[in-house]
Amino acid sequence: MKSLGASWSRTTPAGLGTESMFRIAGTGCCLLDHLFTSVNFSSPEFLKVRSLQAGDGGINPGHLTFTDDFERFSGRPCLEALSEVTRGRPADSVNIGGPAIVPLVHAAQVLDPSEFAVCFYGTVGTDEDGKTLRRLLAKTPLGGERIQTRPGTTPFTFVLSDPHHDGGRGERAFVNNLGTAADMVGTDLDEAFYSADLVIFGATALVPQIHDNLGELLAKAKSRGAFTVVSTVYDFRNERLDPKSRWPLGSWDDPYHLVDLLIVEAIWEPLFSLEPETSAVPSSGACFPKRAMKPSSSTLTPRWWGG
């Protein structure tokens, strides 16, 4: 692999830089964050909707709750229940959020646009949040040319912050709506995406149909010579589906051999690993054995334990 910024000879798909540029394409979690500061987690309004046990759909400090689960728990529409928690005040700020879109915005801001082309593939809805997200993104060098608009709700997260929680250490609680991200599929990614020099799948646990097909999508990018990066988030969806099983990375047995760089919090590593008694290192490298990743701060690269 040539150094970043060097001249490249691979054919460049239309619309993603020129042949001499280093091309970065990403997809994954992109949403609008509605940030509420100074929410009192000890208030009667918050305690009314606070989780009583794991997975019941109530709000839990330090954790994420999906809006459909929250509505079942509270017995009311999500926005109505949250309005009571926030005492009817508007969000203190509204920002672009998501562990996929934000790093790509930063990349577009710091890299030389004459040598690097950066793009993001995502989706927004036809609502006001979608218009707001596009307006904010238009102020960045990343832009939103490859973000689709489809009928429905733009993905969003209500971020509730209590700076006095836990003896003044502070904590946040999250209520997330997948919105149109739930409808995004692999065919929304075109040839320009797969043929980029660096292909990033970021926090796809919040883009279910992309996440569940990561094996196929990674294989397609690798077949075109891309360097592949997968960054992860806490997989609340799969934990909710099966709290006792490891978190899958796609529907394939284990697509880790297709990932050149895997980024995951070290404390989550066991949740991606197989149980010790079932692990074995196959010659094909197609499975992910116990402790297949060695913790190194918060960034891990896929390799065998003995490698």
N, C-alpha and C positions, 0 to 999 in steps of 0.2 A: 504494500500500500504506500503510495507516495505521500510526501509531507503535505500538510494543509497549505493551500494557496499555490501549489505547484500546478503546472499545466497538465491537463488530463486529456486522454485520447478517446475516452468512451463517448459513444453517441449520446447527445443531449436531447431528451424529449422536448417537444415544443412547450414553451411557457415556463420553463424552470431554468433560468440562467442560460449561459452560453457554454460552448464546449470546453473552454479554458477555465471555467469556474468550478469551485468545489461546491457541490450541491447537497443541502441538508433538508430532508423532508421528515415531518413528524405528524403523528396523530395520537389521539387519546383524550384525556380529560380537559375540557374547556368549558367554563361556565361563568356565571356572574355571581360574585360574592356580595351578599348583603350583610354588612358588618354592623353589629349592635354592641356597643361598649357599655360597661357598667350595668349589666343585667345581674340582678341579685339572685343567685342560685338557692338562697335560703328563703326567698319570698314565698308567700302562699300561692301566688300565681305560677311560679316555677315548680314548686313541690306538687302542685295539682297534676302536672304532666310529666313529672320525673319518673324515670324507669324504676320499677319495683324489683325486676329480675332481668337478667341478661336476655336480650332478644325479644322483649315484650312490646317493643315499639315506642316506649317512652323515651324522653330525652335523658341522656346520661352524660355528665361532664367528662370530657376527654374522648368521647365516642361520637360516631355518626349514626343518625337515624334516617331512614328513608321516609319520604312524605306519606306514602301509602300505609306503611306500618304505623306512623305517628297518628294518622287520621283514625285508624282502627282503635288505637289505644285511647285517644282523647275523645273519640266519638263526635268530632266536629271537623269541618274543613280545616286544612292545615293553616292557611293564612289567618283564619278566624282565631284559632287556638294560639298561634304565635303572637297575634296582636295583643292578646291578653297578657302574655308573658312579657312582652316589650312595652306594655302599658300604652299601646297605641301610637307610640312615637315612630317616626320614620327611621330608616337605617342611618347611622352616623356617616357611613360612606358606602359606595357601591363601586366595586372594582372588578377587573378581569381576574379570574382565578382558575386554578387547575394546574397540577404538576406536569402537564404536557405543554400547554400553551405558554405559560409564563417563562420557562427556560428558553423557548424558541424566540419569544419577544426579546429576551436579554441577548441571545445569540445574534439576532438581527441588529441589535443596537451597538454591539461592540465589534462585530466583524466588518472588515472592509467590503463594502457592497460591490466593488469592482472585482473582487476575487471570490466572494462567497454569495451563493443564492440560498435563502432560507424560506421555507414555506410550511404552512400548517394546514392539515385537512381535518375539518370538523363540521359541526352542524349547529344551527340556531333555529329557533322557532319564529313564528310570524308575530309574536307579541312585542310589547314595549321593551322587555329585557333584551330581546334579539336586536332591536334597533340600538339600544344603549351599548351592547357589547360591540356591535360593528362600529359605532361612533368612537368608542374608546380605542378600538384596535386600529382604526384609521389614523390615529395620532402617533402610531408606532411605525417603524420601518418594516415590520412584518406584513402588515396589511391583512386583508381577509378574502383575497381573490378565490381561494380554494375552500372557503367555508360555505357550505350549502345552507339555504333557507328552506325549511319544510314545514308543513302545517303542524302546529302543536306548541308546546311550552319550551322555551329556551332552558337548558339545564341551569339550575341555580342551587346555591347553598345559603341558608341563613346561618350566620356565624354568631353565636351568642357568647359574649365574653364577660366573665366576672373576675376582675383583677384582685378581689379580696378573698376569693375562694381558696380553700386549703391553707389556711393560716397566712394569707397574703401572697402565696406563691402564684395564684391566678390560674385560671383554666378556661377552656373554651368548650362549647358543645355545638354540634353541627346537625342541621336538618337539611337533607339533600333530596332534590328532585332530579331524576335522570333526564326527564323531558325527552327531547328529540334525540339525545345521545343513545337512548334505548333502541332507536330505529336505524342507527348507522351500521352499515354492513361492509364487508370487504370489497364489494363491487363499487363502493364510493371512492375507493383508492385507485387512481389511474396508473398508467404505465410510467408517467413521470415520477410518481411516488416511489415505485419499486426500483426504478433505475437511478435513484439518487445515490451519491457516494456514501452518505451516512443516513440511515433510516432509523427513526426513533419511534418506539411505542411507549407512551408515557401514561402511567396510571390508568391502564385500560380496564381495570376492574370496574370503573365507573362508565365504561362504554361496553356493555355486556356482549354484544354480538361480535365486536372486534376481539375482545378478550377471549371468548370461547373458541375462536378460530385462529389464535395466534400461531399455532404450528404451521398451518397452511400459508399464512401471510408472511411469516418469517422465511419459510422455504422459498417463497416466490422472490423475496428481496435478495436472499443469499444466492439464488440461481442467476441473478443479474450482477453479482459481484459487490453488493453493498456491504458495508460494515454495519452491523445491527446492534442497537441499544434497546434494552427493555428496562424501564424504571417502574417500580411497584409502589402501591399504597396498601394500607390495611384493607384486606378483602372482606368487607362487611357483608357483601352479597353472598359469597360462598360460605362464610361462617354461619350466616342465617340459614342457608339451605342444609348444611350438615356441619354442626359445631365440632364433631369429633374427627373429621377427616382433614387431611392436609389441603392446602389451597392449590387448586389446579392452575396451571399456566397454559390455558387452551384445552381443547378436547383431546389432543394427542396424548399418548402416555406421558411423554416428557420431551418438550421441544428445546431443552436447554442447550443441546449441542448446536443449535442454530443461532444462539445468542452470543455475540462477541463481547458484549459488556452488559452485565446485569447489575442494577443498582437497587439495593434493598436495605432497609434498616436491619442491623445485625441482630436485634432482638426478635425479628420476625423470621429469621432464617430457619429455625426448626419447623415453622408452620408450612414451609414449602418442601420440607424433606420427607422422605419415606421413613417408616418406622425401622429401627435398627434390625429387627429380625427378618424384615422382608427385603433388605437392601443387598445388592450385589453389583459389582462393576462389570458390565457387559463389554465385550470386545467392540461392539458397534458404537458404544458411547450414546445409545439412544435412551437410556434411563437416567434418572437423577437419584443416586444412592444417598444413604444417610450422610449428613454433613458434607454434601458435595461442594459446598461453598465454604471457604474459610473466611470468617469475619475479618474485615480490615476497615476499621472505622464504620462508616455507613455505606461504603461502596464495596461491592463484592463482584468478582468475576467468576463465571462458571468454570470449574475444573474439578477433577477427581481429588478425593481426599489425599491420595498419595502423590498427586501430581504437583 
